Amino acid sequence: MLVPEGWSVNDHGITHLEIMFGEPRPVPISAELLFVSAKLVNVDDGTEKLEITFRRNGRYKKLIAPRADMLNKNAVIKYADDGIPVSSNNAGKLTHFIYEFEAVNSKAIPIRRSIRRAGWIGNEFYPYSLKNGIAAQTDGSETERILAALESSGSEEAWMSFAETLRTMPFARALLAASFVSPLLEKLQHRVIYFHIWYSSKSGKTAALKFAISVWGAPKVLVSKYFSTIVGMERWAGTLKHLPYAMDELQTLNQKKLSVNDIVYTLGNGSGKTRGRIGSGLQKVETWRICILSTGEQPMATDSSMDGVNTRLMEIYAAPLTTANDIISSSDTAVKNYEDDNGISSADAMIVTDGVDTFAQQLHQVSEENYGFAGEKFIRFVVGKLENGEDGGCNPIKADYKRIRAEFNSSNIHTDDIAVLALADYYASIAVFDIEEPVAFEEAIMLGNQLLGNLEANKPQDFTESAWQFVCGWVSSNRAQFVTGKEGFAVSTALGKIEDKRVFVIVRELNDALENAGYSVRKCIKGFQEHRYIESFPNADGIMRSQTGRRIQGIYTKVYALNLEIEEKKDSEAALCEEDD
């Protein structure tokens, strides 16, 4: 590379030739060597960063920083902690040198691609399958930590031994398949999948989740908790981009600060919120297309959850790990011989599988020590299919998906998602576990049907139906607070009136009851009208309204007319809800 005119760069550092008292004199700028060694262009947005090579404490170091910072005397000072030889005295001169050095060496400085997230770049995939080199361009310590965790470590044989055992357990296998799903979603243009498995404690949920995420890298880093903020979740998902986002222990979520609805809608929509930038403009909006793996001791959806939550959220109620008898049913399904740094031998392996707790404990250990092998195999298999499909002008992944989807004759709202999980299991069986294609296909369909059966058995109630059942119970439990007869009075605060076997509820009282129970009032009332659970009345313009007027305790007020049949006997215990055929 060339040294700009008027500058000198040698073992003693950098000097600049300046005119002093009418004579040119070298002025020291830096006591250490420094130069631009590469230009990094981001593959997503085209922004540039500079790689600065400098000497510090007798060793050469590299720093990647935004070009704008390296050319701004006020911004460059913040890199002093990284070892850059800069201070408030030389910042201006140093940025001047970097600018001139880059200009005079514009053709000599290598240009490299850079990325600040994982995932697809065309038919390449960072960090597992790349045709040319690419540099990780991080924006913070957490981003750097996540990307650095996408590596392999330990023994592939040890990981495979436990993976094969785990795949004999349907719901642990489902978690493993869900981990393989994320890279397929982008190529299928399929929406985000939110996979939540819940059960009581000590059922192996966390152990199975950590093992599932060890497909891609270090689970101690890649498995996060629900104890976070929505901004943190967005950035985590945006960094992973096309790799699974694992969150453990739903019960740690502080729902006073962050609701389940907020999480499901934000992560399920695949993009973050639009936020303003201090000064002017907008912050970069994170986007992703991933499968979110979630575990907890409770469901995420509730009776008051919107239908949109239920369509985005696939909830499985099951224990991921089966009993000890199912784990070791024969010598063929036993854990293979395993020897690691802690001295666990084949005999020890048989002992620790004598129960779910001990098997889960060993899964924790194995996943933390052995990880990152299966993910690379899976990606290379998928990339190979894509490249072979280009010759025929088709997307083979979509063709395989359609083939698998045709096997499921189900009207469940998650059938499409289940088909993608089955596709991931099918590919993983071939690419990672060396299972023959016909057997892999049959096992994938079997897994999908098991998941569909679980979803049907635990199918959430329709939002309107759930809200109406709440109203029925609310009227029944507050029966004494409804005025009876034309001139009657309630024993306490009046909630409404019962007249001619019909229930009229004061609008404000029912609205408050629904809202306090977590229901959307407007959605409920519209749903009640559509299902004819409440009567509709035309106004002066002929528009059907949900409210009418009644005198209650002598005062005319707005009410809802509920289609409830009330028994005439005064000692009636409850209101009877009409059944919806």
N, C-alpha and C positions, 0 to 999 in steps of 0.2 A: 504494500500500500504506500501511497504518497503522503509526505508530510506537507501540510499547507504552507504556502509562502509566508515568511515572517515568523514561523514557529520552529521550535527545535524539540525533538523527542528523543531521549536517550535513557541510559540507566539511572541518571540523576533526576529524571522527571521531565516536566514540560516547562519550557520557557518561551516567552514572546518577545520579539524584537520591537522595542519602542524608542521613539525619539525623546531623548532627555538632554536638556541644555544644548540642543542643536546636533546631538550625536546619537546614532543608534546604539542602544544598550539592551542586552538580554535581561528581561524581568522574570523572575521565577513565578510560575503559576501553580505548579503542583510538584511536590517532592516525590510523587509516585507516578509510574507509567499508567496511561489510560488511553483507550482508543475504542472506536466503534467496530465491533467484530462481526455483526450481522444485523440485518433488518428483518423483522418478523411481521408478516401480513396476516391478519386474522381471516380465517376461511369463511366466517359467517358474515362479518360486516365490513371487511376491508380495512379496518383501522390498523395503524402501524405502531410497533414498539421497537425500541433499539436494544440490542444486546451490547452492553458495555463490558469490555474486559479490562481489568485493572490489577495492579499489584498491591498487595496489602500484607504486611508482616512477613515479607519474603516469599509469599505465595501468590499465584495468579487466581483471581476469582472472576465470576461472571454475574452480571446483574441484568435482568430484563425489566425495562420500565417504559411507560408511555413516552412517545417521542415528544409530546408537548411538555412533559416534566423535564426532560433532559435539555430542552432549549429554553427553559424559563428559570431565571436566576433565583426567583423566590421559591419555586417548587423543587428545584434540584437539591436544596439543603436537606430535605427530609430523608434523603438516601445516605446521609452521613452515618447513620446507625448501621447501614449495610456495609460500610467500609469505604465508600467513595471518598476520595481526598478532597472534600469540599467544605468551605466555611463561608460565613457572611462576607469575608474579605475577598475571596477568589471566585465566588459563585458566578458573577457576570463574565469574567474572563474564561472560566471553564466552559460555560455554555457556548461562548463565542468559538472556542476551540472545537467543541463537538460539532457545531454547525459547519464550520469550514472543513473539518476533517471529513464529514459525511459528503459534503459537496464535491470535494476534489477526488474522492474515492467512490463516487456514485456507481461506477461500473465494476469496481473491484470488490465492494462489500457484498457478500453473498446474501441473497434474499431467500428466506425460508418461510414455509407456512407455519401458522401458529393456531392454537385452539385453546379456549378457556372452559371447555366442557367435554364430556364423553359423548360417544355416539357416532351416528352415521355422517359421512362426508361423501355424498354420492353413493358409490358402492364400496367405499372404504369405511373402516370402523376404528375409531380411536378408543382404546390404545392397542387393540388386538390385531387388526389386519390393515396394514398401510402399504401402499405401493411406493411412496416416497417418504422421507423423513418429515416429522412435524414436531414442533415444540409446544409444550404446555405453557400457555400464557395465562397466568393466574392473576386474580384481582384481590386476593386476600389470603390470609393464612388458612382459613377453613376450606376454601376452594382448593388450595394446594394440597391440603391434608387428604381431601376426598380423592383427588386424582392420583395422588401418590399411593393410596390404598388399593388401587386397581392393579395389582401385581400378583405373581404367584410365589408361594413359599411352602416349604415343608415337603411332604411325600405325597405324590399323586396316588400311589398304590394304597396308602392309608385312607385317603379321602374316598377313593372308589369303593373300598371295602364297606365302609359305613353307608355310603350312598346306595349301594345295592341292597343292603338290609332295609334302609329307610324307604326304598321304593316298594317294599312289600306291604307298607302301611298306607292305605288309600289317601288319607288326608295330609299326611306328611309328604307323600308323593305329589299331591296337588300343590302344596307350597313350593316344592322343588320345581314343578312344571311352571308355576306362576313366576318364578325367578327367571326362567328361560324365555318368558313371553315378551318382555320389553323390546328387544331388538326387532321383533317381528311386527310390532304395531305400526311402525313408520312405513314399512314396506307394504303393509296391508291397508294403510290409511284408516286404521281402526282407532276408535276413541280410547281414552285412558281407561284402564281397568283398575278398580279399587277392590282388592281382595282382602276381606277381613275374616279371620277365623277366631272364634271365641269359645271359651270353655272355662271351667273352674280352675283354680290354681293347681300346680303340680301335675299338669297333664302334658308337659313337654312343649308348650307353645314357643317359649323363647329359644329353647335348644333347637327345635326344628327350624325356626326362623333364621337363626344364626347360621345353621348348616346350609339352608337354602341360599342365603346371600353369599356364603363362602364360594359359591360358583364363580363369583367375579373378583373377589379380593378379600381383604382383611375385615371380618365381621365386627371386630371391636371398634372399627372406625365407621363402617358402612351401615350399621344398625343404629338408628337414632331413637329417641324417646318422643312421646307426645308432649313432654314438658318443654314447649318451644313457643315461638311466635309465628304468625302467619307469614311474615316477611322472611324469617329464617327457613320455613318450610319451602317457600317459593324458590329461594336461592339454592337450597339443597336439591330440589327437583330440577331446577334449571341447569345445575352443574352436571347432574347425572344424565339428563336429556333423554337418552334412549336405553338407560339401564335401570333396574328396579330400585325403588325407594322403599326401604324397610323401616317401619316404625313399630316399636314394641310398647306394651303396657298402656293400653288406652286409658286405664283407670287413673293414670298420672295426669291426664288432661285437666287443666283448670277451666271448667266450662263457664265460669263467671267472666273470664277474660277472652276465651276463645271457644266458640260453640262447634259442635260436630257438623252442623249445617255449613258453617263457614269453611271448615276444612274440606269437606266432601265436595262442595261446589267449586272452591278455588282449585284444589288439586285435580278434581275430576274434569274441569274444563280445559286443563292443559296450558293455562297461561296465568300469569300473575296480574295483580291490579295495576292500573295506570296511576302513576304517582308523579307529582311535580318535582323538579330539581331546584335546589336552592339557587336563587339568582334568576334563572329563566329556563324554559324548555321542560322536557320530560325525562324521567329516568328510563333506562333500558328496561323493557318488559321481558321477563323471563318466560320461556315457552318450553314445553316438554311433551313427550308422548311415551308414557311409561306404564308399567304395572306397579301399583302401590301394594306392598305386602304389609299387612297389619295384623296384630294380635292383641288380645285383651281378655279380661275376665267378664266382660259384659258386651252386649251388642252396641253398635254405633247408632243404628236407627231406633227410634222410639215410636210409640203410637201416634205421637203428634208430628212426626217427621213428614216433610213434604214428599209427594210422589216422586219428585225429581231426585231426592236423596236415595230412594229405594231403587230407581232405575240406574243410578250411577254406582251404587254400592252393592257388591256381591258378598253377602254374609253367610258364612258356613259355621254351623254350630256342631263342633266335634272336637274330640281329643286327638291331636295329631299323632301321638304315639300310642300304640295299642299295648295290651298287657304283656307281661314277660313270656307267657306261654305262646303268644302269637309271634313275638320277636324271635324266639329260638324254638321253632317247631321241629326242626330236623337239622342234621349236620349240613345239609345243602344250603339252608338259609342262615346258618350261623355266621357270626362275624368272622372274617378271615384272620389269619395270623397277622398280628400287628405288633410292631416293635418301634418304640419312639424313645426320645431322650429321657423320658421318665421311667423307662424300663417296663412298660406294659406288654406282657407277652401274650401268647395265644391262650394260655390257661387263665390269665387274669381277665382277658377279654370275655371269656365265658362267664366269669364270676360277676363282672360288673353289669351284665345284661340280665341279672336276676331280678328285674323289676324296672318299672318306668322311671323312677327317680334316678337310679344308678345309670340306666342307659342314657337318660337325658344329660346327666352329669358328664358322661364320657363324650357325648355329642358336642357339648360345650368345648371340651378340651381339644377334640379332634379338629373342629372347625376353626378354632383360634390358631392352631399350629399348622394346618394344612389347607391351603385355599388357592383359588385363582387358576386352576388347571382346566376345569370343565368349560368355563366361559370362553376361553380362547379357542378350544376345539369346536364349540358350538358356532361361534362367529365365523370361523374359517369354513365350516360346512355350509352355512347360510350364504356366505359370499360366493362360494363355489356354485351353489344352485343359481344364484342371480347371474353370474357370469356365463354359465351354460345356457341360461334362458334367453340371454341377449341374442344368441345366434338365431333362435326361432322367433324373436320379436314378442315374447310373452313374459309374464311374471310368474315363474313356477310356484312361488310361495302362495300367490292368490289362487292358483289352480289347485294346490294341495288343500288350501283352506276350504274351498268350495266342495271338494271331495269329502272332507271330514264333516263339514256342516250338513251335508245331505244325509248323514247317518243319524242325525238327531231329530226325531219327530216330536218336538216339544214346543209349546206355546209360551214357555217361561221367558220373561223379559231378558234374562241373562244367557239365553241359548247361544247367541252369537259370541259372547265372551267365553263361554265354556268351550266352544269350537276352537277358539284361538288357544286356550290352555291345552286342549287335546292336541292341537298342531304342534305346540312347543314340546309336549311330552313325546310326541311321535319323532320329531327331529332329534331330541336329546337322546332317545333310546338308540337311534342309529349312529349319531355322531359321537356321543360320549360313552355309551355303554355297549356298543358293538352288537346290538340286537338286530336280527334279520328283519327286513322291511315288513313282511306280512304279520309277523308277531308284534312288531312295534305298533303297527296300525291297529291291530285288534286290541292291544292293551290300552292304547290311547282312547279308543271309543269306550272301552269299559270304564276308564277313569272318568270320562265325561258324563256317562250315565249315572255313575255313583254321585257325582257332584250335583247333577240335575235332581236326583232323588232327594238329596239333602236340602236343596233349595226349595223344592216343592213341599217337603215336610215342614219346613220352617218359614213358609211364605208369609211376608208381612201383610197385615190387613190394609185394604184400600183406605186412603186418607179420609175420604168422606164418610165411609162406613165407621171407621174408628172414631171420628168426631161425633157422629150421630149416636153411637153407643155411649159416649161420654155424656151427651146431652140427656139421654134416657136415664142414665144413672144419677145425673145431677138433679133432674126433676124428681126422681123417686126419693132421693135422700133428703130433699128439701120440701117434701110434700106439704108440710104444715105451713110453709110460708107462701102458699098459693091461696088466694082468696077464693072462696066458694060461694055461689049464689050471687044475686044482683047487688045486694047491699052488705055482703059479708066483709069481714076484716081479718087480716092475717094475725097470727099470734105474735109475730115479731116483724122484722123488716119484710115487707111484701116483695116477692120476686115476680109475681104475675097473678093470673086469675084462671080458674077452671070454670067453664060455663058450657052447658049442653055437651058434656063429655069431651070438650076440647080444651087444650091448654094454650093460654096466651101468656107469653113471657115478655116482661119489660125489656126493651131493646138493650138498654145500657147494662142491665144485669147479666143477660146472656152473653153479650160481647165481652164483659169483664171476666166471666167464668171461662170462656173459651181461651181468651188471651192468657189468663193465669195458668191454664193447663198447657200452654205452649202451642196452641193452634193459631193458624192465620184466620182471623175473623172473616175477612172478605172472601177468602177461598172456601171457608166452611159454608157461609150463607149461600154463595153461588152453587156450591155442590148440593146443598139441601134443596134448593129450588129445582135443580135439574133432576134430582131423585124424588121430587115431590114429598120430601119429608117436612117441608113447611109450605104453606099456601102462598101463592102470589096474587097480587091485587093490582088492577090497572089504575093508573093515575089519570089526570084530566087529558093528557096527550095520548092515552092508550098504551103507555109503556108499563110493563109488568114490574111491580115493586115487591120487595120482600116484607114490607111493613104495612100495618094497618093501625087503626086507633081503637082504644077501648077505655071505658071508665073503670079505674081500679081504686077502690076506697074513696070514691067520689071525685077523683081527678082524672081528666082525660089525658092519656099518654100513648106513645107509640109502642106497639108490641109486635112480636113475631107470633104467628098462628101455627103452632106445631101440630102435625098430624099424629097425635097420640090418642089412643082410646083409653079413657079413664073410667074405672068402675064407679058406679053411682054410690056404693056403700061408703059411709063416712069412715069406717074402719079399714078401708082398703089399704093394703100395705105398700103398693107400688103402682106406678104407671106402667101400662103394658105397651111395648113398642110393637107396631105392626111389622110383620116380617116382609122383607123385600123378595118377591118371587124372582 
